[in-house]
């Protein structure tokens, strides 16, 4: 979820993403590879800039909503 929230529409390099999120570079590439496979993230053609796709943004919103509902439920308990 951290990576989804950190990906701007215009793109970001893996190194900048690593600094922004605080996850080591190896894991960043691992997560980006999985997200590219699922077509939630795309890689730029000339520069290695990663950006979130429309389906990825939709998934991120759904996950955020589910997370909010779970937290609200847990606070009531």
C-alpha positions in Angstrom: 0.0 0.0 0.0 2.9 2.3 0.7 4.1 1.9 -2.8 0.7 2.6 -4.3 0.3 5.8 -2.4 3.8 6.9 -3.3 3.4 6.4 -7.1 2.5 9.7 -8.9 0.7 9.7 -12.1 3.6 11.3 -13.9 6.1 8.6 -12.7 9.0 8.2 -10.4 12.3 6.4 -10.5 12.9 3.3 -8.4 15.6 5.1 -6.5 13.3 8.1 -5.6 10.5 5.7 -4.7 12.9 3.8 -2.4 13.8 7.1 -0.7 10.2 8.2 -0.4 8.8 4.9 0.9 11.8 3.8 3.0 12.0 0.3 1.6 15.2 -1.1 0.3 15.9 -1.1 -3.5 15.7 -4.8 -3.9 12.2 -5.0 -2.4 11.1 -2.0 -4.5 12.1 -3.8 -7.7 10.4 -7.0 -6.4 7.1 -5.2 -5.7 7.3 -3.2 -8.9 7.8 -6.4 -10.9 4.7 -8.0 -9.4 2.7 -4.8 -9.9 3.8 -4.6 -13.6 2.8 -8.3 -14.1 -0.6 -7.5 -12.8 -0.7 -4.3 -14.9 -1.3 -2.0 -12.0 2.0 -0.2 -12.7 3.7 0.6 -16.0 7.3 1.4 -16.8 8.3 4.4 -18.9 9.9 3.7 -22.3 13.1 5.8 -22.2 13.7 6.4 -18.5 12.9 3.9 -15.8 10.0 5.9 -14.4 7.2 3.9 -12.8 3.6 5.2 -12.6 0.4 3.8 -11.4 -2.2 2.7 -14.0 -5.9 3.4 -13.8 -6.6 -0.2 -12.7 -3.9 0.1 -10.1 -5.4 3.4 -8.8 -8.8 1.7 -8.6 -7.3 -1.2 -6.7 -5.5 1.2 -4.3 -8.8 3.0 -3.6 -10.5 -0.3 -2.9 -7.8 -1.4 -0.6 -7.8 1.9 1.3 -11.6 1.7 1.8 -11.3 -1.9 3.1 -8.5 -0.9 5.4 -10.6 2.0 6.8 -13.6 -0.3 7.4 -11.5 -2.8 9.2 -9.9 -0.1 11.4 -13.3 1.3 12.2 -14.6 -2.2 13.2 -11.5 -2.8 15.3 -12.0 0.5 17.2 -15.5 -0.5 18.1 -14.4 -3.8 19.6 
